[in-house]
C-alpha cells in the first residue's frame, strides 16, 4: 500500500526501507517503543499484558526496538543480539486472548498517536502490527 500524500518519489511504506525511514530510524523506533511500554505500564486496560512482563522491562524495550528495526526493513540487529525469532512461538507460553491482543494494540495505537509520523504511516503500522498481534493469540 502506498503513502497518503507526500512526495511521490518516495517508495510506499513496506517497500525497501521506507517504513524504517518514516519511523525516524532506530531512534524513532526507540521513541515509539518507549511510549508503547509507558502506556502498558500506565493504562488500566493493559495491566493483564503488563503482568506478563518482568518488573524491569529494559530488555523487553530493547528487544522490541531491535525487532521492529528489521521488521521495518532497517538494519537486522535483533538476530545478532538475541537470535532467531518467531513472534507467535515466542509468545506461545502466554495466555493471550482477545482482551490481551486488544490491550497490546491499544498501547500501540496510543504510542503511535504520540509520534510525529504522518497519519498514513501511523495507520499503516497499526494495520500491519495487527497481523502478528492476532497471530500471538493462544486462546
N, C-alpha and C positions, 0 to 999 in steps of 0.2 A: 504494500500500500504506500502511496506517496504522501508527501507532506502537504498540509493545507497552507497555501500561500507560500511566501518565501521565494528565495532565489531558485529559479527553475534549473539552474546548472548544478544545484546540489542533488546528490542521489537521494532517493526516498529512504526513509528510515528502514533499517533492516538490510540495506544494501551496502556492502563494504563496511567501513567504519562510521557510517553516517550517524548511527544511533549513539555510538561512543562519543563522537564529537559533539552531538547535540546535547548530551548529558554533561558536557564540560570535562571530558576525560576522567581520569582516575579521581581527581579532587572533587569534581562534580558528583561522581557516583558516591564518593565517601560522604559528601554532604547529604545526599538522598538517603543513604543507609543510616546515617546518624539520626536524621529526622524520623525515619521509619522506626528505629528501635526506641527513640524517645517517645513516640506515640504508643508503642507497645507497652512501655513502662507506665504511661500515664492514663491511658483510656480504660475505663471500667470494662468496656466491651472486649478488650484484648487480654484480660487477666488470665483466661484459660490458656492462651498461647504463651503468655509471659512465663507461666509456671512450667512450661516445657523446656525452658532455658535455664542455664546456671545463673546464680546470682550475679556473677561478673560476666557481662556479655561482650567483653573486649574481643574475644576470639570469634564469637558469632558475628560481630560487626565486621571484623576483618575478612572472615570467610565470605560473607555476602558481598562485600565490596569487590573482592578479587574474583568471585564467581561472576558477578554482573559485568565486570570488565571484559571477560572473554565472551560472555553471553551476548554482549552488545558489539561483538566483533572488534574489540580493542585487544590489548595485549592479553595473552593467555597466561596469567600469573597465578592462577589458583593451583593448577596441577603441580608445578614445581614445589610449592609450599605444602599443599595438603593432599596431593594425589588425585586420582580419578574421582569423578563424582557422577552419580546417577541420582538426581534430585528425589524422585519418588522412593527409590530404595533407601536413600539416606534418611528418609523420614518415616519409613515403614514401621518402625517400632513405636511410633507415637500415635495416640488416639485422635486422629484428625478426621473430623466430620464436617458437615456443612457450616456449623457455627464457627469452628476454628478456621476453616478456609475463608469465611466471610470476615472474620476478625483480622486475619492477615491482610486481606485485600483492603479493608478499611484503613488499617495503618499505612499501607502503601498509597492509597488514594490521598490521605491527608498529607503524607510526606511529599508526594508529587505536587500537591497544591502549593506547598511552600517553596518549591523550586522556581527559578526564573526561566523554566523551559517554555517553549512555545506550546500553546494549548493542544495543538495537533500531536505534538510529541508526548505530552502527558497522556492523552487519550490512547495513543499507540502503545505506550509502555504498559498502561493498566490492562489493556486488552491482551497484549502478549503475555504479561505476567499472570493473567488469569488462567492460562493453559497449565503451566506447571503447578500452580496453586490447586487447581482441580485434580491434577494427576497425583497429588500427595494425599488425597483423602484415603483413609484406611478403613473407614466405617461408614 
